Amino acid sequence: MFSSRVPGDLGPNTVAVAVERMRLSGRGFDDLTVSNPTDAGIEYPEGLLAGLADPRALVYEPQPLGLSVAREAVSAEYARRGVRVPSSHIVLTASSSDSYALLFKLLCDPGESVLVPTPSYPLFEHLTRLDCVHALPYRTEYHGTWTIDLEDLRYAIDETTRAILVVSPNNPTGAWLKRDELAALVDLCAAHHLALIGDEVFADYPIDPAPGAVRSVIDQGDVLTVSLGGLSKSVGLPQLKLGWMALRGPSALVQSALMRLEIAADAYLSVGTPVQVAAPALLQAGYDVRLQIRQRVLSNYRQLLEAAGRHPSCQALRAEGGWSAVLRIPHTTAEDECVIGLLEQQHLLVHPGYFFDFPRDGYLVVSLLTRPDVFRSATDRLLTAVCT
Ligand SMILES: Cc1ncc(COP(=O)(O)O)c(C=O)c1O
């Protein structure tokens, strides 16, 4: 009856079962996996959502690529980051997931593939599968900073490959794409007629970027390149459902891509009018929210480095940007067992590395978005439990 685009196994994983058990038994725990900014004690400026009540939102004017007022605001947002992209090259979507869905439809026939980094965002597997696309992994490796294993990436390209995805900064490793890596990816894309997709949803959150970090994949225009962003991270408002893509590349190719995206987006018209009308004000007021999140992430990260420094058997890996940090811990038990033990005995929840496809056991991921008081005490307990 059902397609294989959606998983056949609908059961929860072992960590989710343990979390449910804790909840049902009324035992509370500190959550070091929080990724929802609206549930993290961030103070949103008063009147932030006032623009949603703008009377212009009473008029429905279907524009598949988005209303010009919002596309111009997004173009100005790129300019703020020092990246020039005309509003005519901006496409609005309801979220980054929506952007991926449109891009897979634009670039891939069923059964074709895109290259995705590992470790990285776990949703890629589902997003690709929902569009009948294969996600072919390529490795990124840690040597004091994370770098792309270009040999592995080259090896992963086959005749079905249509695009290379990079996440910069990456979730959860915080890896930031470097200039020499971008140059190598562009060469590969040119040689194999691939598009380059840069997920830059966390680009507003530098932590400790290494030299050579690029502002955006669209800093170059040699191949068809798409940068992804959205209000979800830029202004900490995932519930408003506004994402975007910015296209750059050889002019004829960009125009062809935009015309096709317009046809695909016209079939859904998924972005609401109020959020588009409010986009300029939201992006402007977003500064306040971004600053709070940035300060929180930085102070939690510093605290983690300091605490990990007291436990020589553990290492907090360098995070260049984003909202999470990775801990390398002694590999004495399977990650699931370790995470469930921490939940039941220390009353704290962390992500096991395997959620993000780390190559082996011995990694835990913590959210730097966690409230600082909770973060301090939970990470102290965590390090004491697993690193002594
Ligand atoms: C790398 C990455 N891209 C995209 C998203 C989701 O963005 P959106 O809420 O716009 O779909 C996330 C969410 O955590 C993410 O980690």
PDBQT file of the ligand as one rigid body, heavy atoms in Angstrom, charges set to zero:
ROOT
HETATM    1  C1  LIG A 401      22.080  22.027   8.692  1.00  0.00    +0.000 C 
HETATM    2  C2  LIG A 401      20.633  22.350   8.852  1.00  0.00    +0.000 A 
HETATM    3  N1  LIG A 401      19.914  22.782   7.805  1.00  0.00    +0.000 NA
HETATM    4  C3  LIG A 401      18.612  23.095   7.921  1.00  0.00    +0.000 A 
HETATM    5  C4  LIG A 401      17.972  22.989   9.142  1.00  0.00    +0.000 A 
HETATM    6  C5  LIG A 401      16.512  23.289   9.256  1.00  0.00    +0.000 C 
HETATM    7  O1  LIG A 401      16.180  24.517   8.803  1.00  0.00    +0.000 OA
HETATM    8  P1  LIG A 401      14.623  24.845   8.573  1.00  0.00    +0.000 P 
HETATM    9  O2  LIG A 401      14.027  24.993   9.917  1.00  0.00    +0.000 OA
HETATM   10  O3  LIG A 401      14.700  26.137   7.813  1.00  0.00    +0.000 OA
HETATM   11  O4  LIG A 401      14.059  23.744   7.767  1.00  0.00    +0.000 OA
HETATM   12  C6  LIG A 401      18.657  22.533  10.248  1.00  0.00    +0.000 A 
HETATM   13  C7  LIG A 401      17.981  22.392  11.544  1.00  0.00    +0.000 C 
HETATM   14  O5  LIG A 401      18.543  22.114  12.557  1.00  0.00    +0.000 OA
HETATM   15  C8  LIG A 401      20.020  22.206  10.106  1.00  0.00    +0.000 A 
HETATM   16  O6  LIG A 401      20.724  21.742  11.146  1.00  0.00    +0.000 OA
ENDROOT
TORSDOF 0
